[in-house]
Amino acid sequence: MQIRKHVPWAMVAFRTALGPLVLVGERCRWNGAALAAMVVAALLSDIFDGVLARRWKTDTAALRLADSLADTAFYLCVAAAIGLYVPAVWQACRGGVLLVVGFEVAQFTFAIAKFGKPASYHSYLAKAWGLVLAAAVIVTFATQHLSLWMSAAIAVGVLSNAETMAMSLVLPVWHRDVKTLARAWRLRGESKHGSTNATGAVAAASLALLLVLLAAGDAPVQAQTFKHVTYVGGTALPANGLHGKLSITSADAIVFEGPATLTIPYDHVISYESKTRRQVHVGLLTEGVWRLVAPWPEAKQLSLSYRDANEQPQVVQLEMSHGDEALLVEVLKTRVLRWPAHPPLAAVLHTPAVAPEKATEH
């Protein structure tokens, strides 16, 4: 049937469209389970478009290239969504992700220079990488925390692209569906063609990888300033409801900069608590539109207890975005040396610092 040749293409287009939809969903603060479900849908389309194309004999070079480009576009959007949704995970994995991208660029550049078209090996290791990467993204969206799956995805991604590069080095002419490096070596022995001079391709690929590795060493996680932070209460400042910025560019202290300036040294921090300010339950579509245009779609309240210069206990209650709060918590865990052997806020001031509703202690 004529429709069969269009089904795999439709699945590739579907996966391409899912990438921007994940970004829109993140901006609308959709539930992590919804974002994870979109990744599952993309994974299923990636598996079955190839299966159906081979079964119906509609597997073409153009479809394979489109499939690879769709995967790349989708996961670039996913990486951007993770950086916005769970910035602490992006900060922790940024170097590894850029390393994988560097290997991807290097092997792609090398294959184009040597064969005139991208590699299309679909090796077992590449398939394993796709599954591990999808699992890592699903776990990240569902839990909003860094997991071993992400480290595994980075490691397998580097190995997969290194294998692809090695296959392209070994094979004198372009081949498709080479499942292992050992198979590529056997094909080299069977070939009657001489090897191609790939010095220029190696140089170009090495340069691309070097540039990405240099980019991986950029600013550390602490070099951040949160531009939309509100001092909503506490004992540290005389007034409440002060809007300003929160800087963590210093390695020694957090600095709130607004109508009044407040400096909290990391070594004076006693404890913290956080909670979601509000949740709107008005239906998925209405809530999504509201959260897309609202300046504070999902704010978090973070309460810090610390001792001031006179060794008196103080409390600061700050309101900020969900992503900023998650990153600040990661910085606190890194910078506060005596963490977490301290009493809770209520024990410090003998009064509840944060309403107990939906309070979450990290």
Contacts in CASP RR format, 6 or more apart in sequence:
PFRMAT RR
TARGET T0000
AUTHOR 0000-0000-0000
METHOD contacts of the structure
MODEL  1
MQIRKHVPWAMVAFRTALGPLVLVGERCRWNGAALAAMVVAALLSDIFDG
VLARRWKTDTAALRLADSLADTAFYLCVAAAIGLYVPAVWQACRGGVLLV
VGFEVAQFTFAIAKFGKPASYHSYLAKAWGLVLAAAVIVTFATQHLSLWM
SAAIAVGVLSNAETMAMSLVLPVWHRDVKTLARAWRLRGESKHGSTNATG
AVAAASLALLLVLLAAGDAPVQAQTFKHVTYVGGTALPANGLHGKLSITS
ADAIVFEGPATLTIPYDHVISYESKTRRQVHVGLLTEGVWRLVAPWPEAK
QLSLSYRDANEQPQVVQLEMSHGDEALLVEVLKTRVLRWPAHPPLAAVLH
TPAVAPEKATEH
4 52 0 8 1.000
4 56 0 8 1.000
4 58 0 8 1.000
5 56 0 8 1.000
5 58 0 8 1.000
7 49 0 8 1.000
7 52 0 8 1.000
7 56 0 8 1.000
8 49 0 8 1.000
8 50 0 8 1.000
8 52 0 8 1.000
8 53 0 8 1.000
8 56 0 8 1.000
8 58 0 8 1.000
8 59 0 8 1.000
8 63 0 8 1.000
9 63 0 8 1.000
9 66 0 8 1.000
11 45 0 8 1.000
11 48 0 8 1.000
11 49 0 8 1.000
11 52 0 8 1.000
12 45 0 8 1.000
12 49 0 8 1.000
12 63 0 8 1.000
12 66 0 8 1.000
12 67 0 8 1.000
12 70 0 8 1.000
13 70 0 8 1.000
14 41 0 8 1.000
14 45 0 8 1.000
15 42 0 8 1.000
15 45 0 8 1.000
15 46 0 8 1.000
15 49 0 8 1.000
15 70 0 8 1.000
15 71 0 8 1.000
15 74 0 8 1.000
16 69 0 8 1.000
16 70 0 8 1.000
16 73 0 8 1.000
16 74 0 8 1.000
18 38 0 8 1.000
18 41 0 8 1.000
18 42 0 8 1.000
18 74 0 8 1.000
19 38 0 8 1.000
19 42 0 8 1.000
19 73 0 8 1.000
19 74 0 8 1.000
19 77 0 8 1.000
19 78 0 8 1.000
20 77 0 8 1.000
21 38 0 8 1.000
22 35 0 8 1.000
22 38 0 8 1.000
22 39 0 8 1.000
22 74 0 8 1.000
22 77 0 8 1.000
22 78 0 8 1.000
22 81 0 8 1.000
23 77 0 8 1.000
23 80 0 8 1.000
23 81 0 8 1.000
23 84 0 8 1.000
25 34 0 8 1.000
25 35 0 8 1.000
25 81 0 8 1.000
25 288 0 8 1.000
26 35 0 8 1.000
26 81 0 8 1.000
26 84 0 8 1.000
26 85 0 8 1.000
27 84 0 8 1.000
27 291 0 8 1.000
27 292 0 8 1.000
28 287 0 8 1.000
28 288 0 8 1.000
28 289 0 8 1.000
28 291 0 8 1.000
28 292 0 8 1.000
28 297 0 8 1.000
29 288 0 8 1.000
29 291 0 8 1.000
29 297 0 8 1.000
29 298 0 8 1.000
29 322 0 8 1.000
30 284 0 8 1.000
30 288 0 8 1.000
32 85 0 8 1.000
32 141 0 8 1.000
32 142 0 8 1.000
32 144 0 8 1.000
33 141 0 8 1.000
33 142 0 8 1.000
35 81 0 8 1.000
35 85 0 8 1.000
35 141 0 8 1.000
36 137 0 8 1.000
36 138 0 8 1.000
36 141 0 8 1.000
36 142 0 8 1.000
39 78 0 8 1.000
39 134 0 8 1.000
39 137 0 8 1.000
39 138 0 8 1.000
39 141 0 8 1.000
40 134 0 8 1.000
40 138 0 8 1.000
42 74 0 8 1.000
42 134 0 8 1.000
43 130 0 8 1.000
43 131 0 8 1.000
43 134 0 8 1.000
46 67 0 8 1.000
46 70 0 8 1.000
46 71 0 8 1.000
46 130 0 8 1.000
49 63 0 8 1.000
49 67 0 8 1.000
50 59 0 8 1.000
50 67 0 8 1.000
52 58 0 8 1.000
53 59 0 8 1.000
53 60 0 8 1.000
53 63 0 8 1.000
61 117 0 8 1.000
61 120 0 8 1.000
64 120 0 8 1.000
64 176 0 8 1.000
65 117 0 8 1.000
65 118 0 8 1.000
65 120 0 8 1.000
68 118 0 8 1.000
68 120 0 8 1.000
72 104 0 8 1.000
75 133 0 8 1.000
75 137 0 8 1.000
78 137 0 8 1.000
79 90 0 8 1.000
79 97 0 8 1.000
82 89 0 8 1.000
82 90 0 8 1.000
82 137 0 8 1.000
82 140 0 8 1.000
82 141 0 8 1.000
83 89 0 8 1.000
83 90 0 8 1.000
84 323 0 8 1.000
85 141 0 8 1.000
85 144 0 8 1.000
85 323 0 8 1.000
86 140 0 8 1.000
86 141 0 8 1.000
86 144 0 8 1.000
86 145 0 8 1.000
86 323 0 8 1.000
86 326 0 8 1.000
87 323 0 8 1.000
87 324 0 8 1.000
87 326 0 8 1.000
87 327 0 8 1.000
88 146 0 8 1.000
88 221 0 8 1.000
88 326 0 8 1.000
88 327 0 8 1.000
88 329 0 8 1.000
88 330 0 8 1.000
89 140 0 8 1.000
89 144 0 8 1.000
89 145 0 8 1.000
89 146 0 8 1.000
89 150 0 8 1.000
90 97 0 8 1.000
91 221 0 8 1.000
91 327 0 8 1.000
91 330 0 8 1.000
92 146 0 8 1.000
92 221 0 8 1.000
92 330 0 8 1.000
93 146 0 8 1.000
93 150 0 8 1.000
93 151 0 8 1.000
93 154 0 8 1.000
94 216 0 8 1.000
95 216 0 8 1.000
95 217 0 8 1.000
96 154 0 8 1.000
96 216 0 8 1.000
97 154 0 8 1.000
98 212 0 8 1.000
98 213 0 8 1.000
98 215 0 8 1.000
98 216 0 8 1.000
99 154 0 8 1.000
99 158 0 8 1.000
99 212 0 8 1.000
99 213 0 8 1.000
99 216 0 8 1.000
100 154 0 8 1.000
100 157 0 8 1.000
100 158 0 8 1.000
100 161 0 8 1.000
101 212 0 8 1.000
102 161 0 8 1.000
102 208 0 8 1.000
102 209 0 8 1.000
102 212 0 8 1.000
102 213 0 8 1.000
103 157 0 8 1.000
103 158 0 8 1.000
103 161 0 8 1.000
103 162 0 8 1.000
103 165 0 8 1.000
103 209 0 8 1.000
104 161 0 8 1.000
105 205 0 8 1.000
105 208 0 8 1.000
105 209 0 8 1.000
105 212 0 8 1.000
106 161 0 8 1.000
106 165 0 8 1.000
106 205 0 8 1.000
106 206 0 8 1.000
106 208 0 8 1.000
106 209 0 8 1.000
107 119 0 8 1.000
107 161 0 8 1.000
107 162 0 8 1.000
107 164 0 8 1.000
107 165 0 8 1.000
107 168 0 8 1.000
107 205 0 8 1.000
108 118 0 8 1.000
108 119 0 8 1.000
109 201 0 8 1.000
109 204 0 8 1.000
109 205 0 8 1.000
109 208 0 8 1.000
110 165 0 8 1.000
110 168 0 8 1.000
110 169 0 8 1.000
110 198 0 8 1.000
110 201 0 8 1.000
110 202 0 8 1.000
110 204 0 8 1.000
110 205 0 8 1.000
111 117 0 8 1.000
111 118 0 8 1.000
111 119 0 8 1.000
111 164 0 8 1.000
111 168 0 8 1.000
112 118 0 8 1.000
112 201 0 8 1.000
113 198 0 8 1.000
113 200 0 8 1.000
113 201 0 8 1.000
113 204 0 8 1.000
113 205 0 8 1.000
114 168 0 8 1.000
114 196 0 8 1.000
114 198 0 8 1.000
114 201 0 8 1.000
115 168 0 8 1.000
115 173 0 8 1.000
115 174 0 8 1.000
116 174 0 8 1.000
117 174 0 8 1.000
119 164 0 8 1.000
119 167 0 8 1.000
119 168 0 8 1.000
119 174 0 8 1.000
120 176 0 8 1.000
120 177 0 8 1.000
121 164 0 8 1.000
121 167 0 8 1.000
121 175 0 8 1.000
121 176 0 8 1.000
121 177 0 8 1.000
121 178 0 8 1.000
121 179 0 8 1.000
121 184 0 8 1.000
122 176 0 8 1.000
122 177 0 8 1.000
122 179 0 8 1.000
123 160 0 8 1.000
123 163 0 8 1.000
123 164 0 8 1.000
123 167 0 8 1.000
123 178 0 8 1.000
123 179 0 8 1.000
123 180 0 8 1.000
123 181 0 8 1.000
124 179 0 8 1.000
124 180 0 8 1.000
125 156 0 8 1.000
125 159 0 8 1.000
125 160 0 8 1.000
125 163 0 8 1.000
125 180 0 8 1.000
126 160 0 8 1.000
126 163 0 8 1.000
126 164 0 8 1.000
128 156 0 8 1.000
128 160 0 8 1.000
129 153 0 8 1.000
129 156 0 8 1.000
129 157 0 8 1.000
129 159 0 8 1.000
129 160 0 8 1.000
132 149 0 8 1.000
132 152 0 8 1.000
132 153 0 8 1.000
132 156 0 8 1.000
133 153 0 8 1.000
133 156 0 8 1.000
133 157 0 8 1.000
135 149 0 8 1.000
135 153 0 8 1.000
136 147 0 8 1.000
136 149 0 8 1.000
136 150 0 8 1.000
136 152 0 8 1.000
136 153 0 8 1.000
137 153 0 8 1.000
139 147 0 8 1.000
139 149 0 8 1.000
139 150 0 8 1.000
140 146 0 8 1.000
140 147 0 8 1.000
140 149 0 8 1.000
140 150 0 8 1.000
144 326 0 8 1.000
163 181 0 8 1.000
165 205 0 8 1.000
166 181 0 8 1.000
166 184 0 8 1.000
167 178 0 8 1.000
167 181 0 8 1.000
167 184 0 8 1.000
169 198 0 8 1.000
170 181 0 8 1.000
170 184 0 8 1.000
170 185 0 8 1.000
170 188 0 8 1.000
171 178 0 8 1.000
171 184 0 8 1.000
171 187 0 8 1.000
171 188 0 8 1.000
171 191 0 8 1.000
172 188 0 8 1.000
172 191 0 8 1.000
172 193 0 8 1.000
172 194 0 8 1.000
172 195 0 8 1.000
172 196 0 8 1.000
173 191 0 8 1.000
173 193 0 8 1.000
173 196 0 8 1.000
175 184 0 8 1.000
175 187 0 8 1.000
178 184 0 8 1.000
178 187 0 8 1.000
221 327 0 8 1.000
221 330 0 8 1.000
221 331 0 8 1.000
221 334 0 8 1.000
222 248 0 8 1.000
222 249 0 8 1.000
222 250 0 8 1.000
222 251 0 8 1.000
222 331 0 8 1.000
222 334 0 8 1.000
222 335 0 8 1.000
223 248 0 8 1.000
223 249 0 8 1.000
224 247 0 8 1.000
224 248 0 8 1.000
224 249 0 8 1.000
224 327 0 8 1.000
224 331 0 8 1.000
225 245 0 8 1.000
225 246 0 8 1.000
225 247 0 8 1.000
225 248 0 8 1.000
225 249 0 8 1.000
226 245 0 8 1.000
226 246 0 8 1.000
226 247 0 8 1.000
226 248 0 8 1.000
226 320 0 8 1.000
226 321 0 8 1.000
226 324 0 8 1.000
226 328 0 8 1.000
227 244 0 8 1.000
227 245 0 8 1.000
228 243 0 8 1.000
228 244 0 8 1.000
228 245 0 8 1.000
228 295 0 8 1.000
228 296 0 8 1.000
228 320 0 8 1.000
228 321 0 8 1.000
228 324 0 8 1.000
229 243 0 8 1.000
229 244 0 8 1.000
229 245 0 8 1.000
229 246 0 8 1.000
229 256 0 8 1.000
229 318 0 8 1.000
229 319 0 8 1.000
229 320 0 8 1.000
229 324 0 8 1.000
230 241 0 8 1.000
230 242 0 8 1.000
230 243 0 8 1.000
230 244 0 8 1.000
230 318 0 8 1.000
230 319 0 8 1.000
230 320 0 8 1.000
231 237 0 8 1.000
231 240 0 8 1.000
231 241 0 8 1.000
231 242 0 8 1.000
231 243 0 8 1.000
231 244 0 8 1.000
231 256 0 8 1.000
231 258 0 8 1.000
231 262 0 8 1.000
231 316 0 8 1.000
231 317 0 8 1.000
231 318 0 8 1.000
232 240 0 8 1.000
232 241 0 8 1.000
232 301 0 8 1.000
232 317 0 8 1.000
232 318 0 8 1.000
232 319 0 8 1.000
233 240 0 8 1.000
233 241 0 8 1.000
233 315 0 8 1.000
233 316 0 8 1.000
233 317 0 8 1.000
234 240 0 8 1.000
234 314 0 8 1.000
234 315 0 8 1.000
234 316 0 8 1.000
234 317 0 8 1.000
234 353 0 8 1.000
235 314 0 8 1.000
235 315 0 8 1.000
235 349 0 8 1.000
236 262 0 8 1.000
236 264 0 8 1.000
236 308 0 8 1.000
236 314 0 8 1.000
236 315 0 8 1.000
236 316 0 8 1.000
237 260 0 8 1.000
237 262 0 8 1.000
237 316 0 8 1.000
238 260 0 8 1.000
239 259 0 8 1.000
239 260 0 8 1.000
242 258 0 8 1.000
242 259 0 8 1.000
242 260 0 8 1.000
243 258 0 8 1.000
244 256 0 8 1.000
244 257 0 8 1.000
244 258 0 8 1.000
244 259 0 8 1.000
245 256 0 8 1.000
245 257 0 8 1.000
245 258 0 8 1.000
246 254 0 8 1.000
246 255 0 8 1.000
246 256 0 8 1.000
246 257 0 8 1.000
246 318 0 8 1.000
246 320 0 8 1.000
246 324 0 8 1.000
246 328 0 8 1.000
247 254 0 8 1.000
247 255 0 8 1.000
247 256 0 8 1.000
247 257 0 8 1.000
248 254 0 8 1.000
248 255 0 8 1.000
248 328 0 8 1.000
248 331 0 8 1.000
251 335 0 8 1.000
252 265 0 8 1.000
252 266 0 8 1.000
252 267 0 8 1.000
253 263 0 8 1.000
253 264 0 8 1.000
253 265 0 8 1.000
253 266 0 8 1.000
254 263 0 8 1.000
254 264 0 8 1.000
254 266 0 8 1.000
254 304 0 8 1.000
254 328 0 8 1.000
255 261 0 8 1.000
255 262 0 8 1.000
255 263 0 8 1.000
255 264 0 8 1.000
256 262 0 8 1.000
256 263 0 8 1.000
256 264 0 8 1.000
256 316 0 8 1.000
256 318 0 8 1.000
262 316 0 8 1.000
264 304 0 8 1.000
264 306 0 8 1.000
264 316 0 8 1.000
265 306 0 8 1.000
266 332 0 8 1.000
266 335 0 8 1.000
266 336 0 8 1.000
266 337 0 8 1.000
267 336 0 8 1.000
267 337 0 8 1.000
267 338 0 8 1.000
268 306 0 8 1.000
268 307 0 8 1.000
268 308 0 8 1.000
269 304 0 8 1.000
269 305 0 8 1.000
269 306 0 8 1.000
269 332 0 8 1.000
269 336 0 8 1.000
269 339 0 8 1.000
270 305 0 8 1.000
270 306 0 8 1.000
270 307 0 8 1.000
270 313 0 8 1.000
270 342 0 8 1.000
270 343 0 8 1.000
270 345 0 8 1.000
270 348 0 8 1.000
271 304 0 8 1.000
271 305 0 8 1.000
271 340 0 8 1.000
271 342 0 8 1.000
271 343 0 8 1.000
271 344 0 8 1.000
271 345 0 8 1.000
271 348 0 8 1.000
272 302 0 8 1.000
272 303 0 8 1.000
272 304 0 8 1.000
272 305 0 8 1.000
272 329 0 8 1.000
272 332 0 8 1.000
272 345 0 8 1.000
272 362 0 8 1.000
273 302 0 8 1.000
273 303 0 8 1.000
273 344 0 8 1.000
273 345 0 8 1.000
273 353 0 8 1.000
273 354 0 8 1.000
273 359 0 8 1.000
273 360 0 8 1.000
273 361 0 8 1.000
274 300 0 8 1.000
274 301 0 8 1.000
274 302 0 8 1.000
274 303 0 8 1.000
274 325 0 8 1.000
274 329 0 8 1.000
274 354 0 8 1.000
274 359 0 8 1.000
274 360 0 8 1.000
274 361 0 8 1.000
274 362 0 8 1.000
275 300 0 8 1.000
275 301 0 8 1.000
275 354 0 8 1.000
275 355 0 8 1.000
275 357 0 8 1.000
275 358 0 8 1.000
275 359 0 8 1.000
275 360 0 8 1.000
276 298 0 8 1.000
276 299 0 8 1.000
276 300 0 8 1.000
276 301 0 8 1.000
276 322 0 8 1.000
276 358 0 8 1.000
277 296 0 8 1.000
277 298 0 8 1.000
277 299 0 8 1.000
277 300 0 8 1.000
277 301 0 8 1.000
277 319 0 8 1.000
278 298 0 8 1.000
278 299 0 8 1.000
279 298 0 8 1.000
280 287 0 8 1.000
280 290 0 8 1.000
280 291 0 8 1.000
281 287 0 8 1.000
282 290 0 8 1.000
290 297 0 8 1.000
291 297 0 8 1.000
291 298 0 8 1.000
296 319 0 8 1.000
296 321 0 8 1.000
298 321 0 8 1.000
298 322 0 8 1.000
299 319 0 8 1.000
299 320 0 8 1.000
299 321 0 8 1.000
299 322 0 8 1.000
300 319 0 8 1.000
300 320 0 8 1.000
300 321 0 8 1.000
300 322 0 8 1.000
300 323 0 8 1.000
300 324 0 8 1.000
300 325 0 8 1.000
301 317 0 8 1.000
301 318 0 8 1.000
301 319 0 8 1.000
301 354 0 8 1.000
302 317 0 8 1.000
302 318 0 8 1.000
302 319 0 8 1.000
302 320 0 8 1.000
302 325 0 8 1.000
302 328 0 8 1.000
302 329 0 8 1.000
303 315 0 8 1.000
303 316 0 8 1.000
303 317 0 8 1.000
303 318 0 8 1.000
303 345 0 8 1.000
303 353 0 8 1.000
303 354 0 8 1.000
304 315 0 8 1.000
304 316 0 8 1.000
304 318 0 8 1.000
305 313 0 8 1.000
305 314 0 8 1.000
305 315 0 8 1.000
305 342 0 8 1.000
305 345 0 8 1.000
305 348 0 8 1.000
305 349 0 8 1.000
305 353 0 8 1.000
306 313 0 8 1.000
306 314 0 8 1.000
306 316 0 8 1.000
307 313 0 8 1.000
307 314 0 8 1.000
308 314 0 8 1.000
313 348 0 8 1.000
313 349 0 8 1.000
315 345 0 8 1.000
315 348 0 8 1.000
315 349 0 8 1.000
315 353 0 8 1.000
317 353 0 8 1.000
317 354 0 8 1.000
320 328 0 8 1.000
329 362 0 8 1.000
332 339 0 8 1.000
333 339 0 8 1.000
333 362 0 8 1.000
342 348 0 8 1.000
344 361 0 8 1.000
345 352 0 8 1.000
345 353 0 8 1.000
345 354 0 8 1.000
346 352 0 8 1.000
346 353 0 8 1.000
END
